[in-house]
Amino acid sequence: MSVDRMVFAFAGSFVLIGVLLAWLASPWWLIVPAFVGANMLQSAFSGFCPLAKILKHFGVKPGAAF
């Protein structure tokens, strides 16, 4: 699995978990998907993704986007 696919999998998982926790526990959990969305938006414009850097450091093969 490449860095790109892992970033998308992490982002999708965190969004779904945040929404589920907001539905079950507290609306404050919507901060999690908001943070993920903001990070995805800034990485679209800047090309910098912290998770991609971390995954590359651990030796995950690079993809086309990061």
C-alpha positions, 0 to 999 in steps of 0.5 A: 500500500502506498503513502497516498492510499494510507493517507486516504484510509487514515483520513476516511477512518478518522472522519467516520470515527469522529462522526460516529462518536459525535452521534453516540457521545457528544457533538464536540467529537465533530472537531475530529472530522473538521480537523481532518478536513482542514488538514486535507484542504491545506495539503491540497494547496501546500503539498505538505501532509504531516501523515505522509511525512511520518509514513515515509519516515517509516519506509512506506513506499511513496505514491504519486501525490505525496 
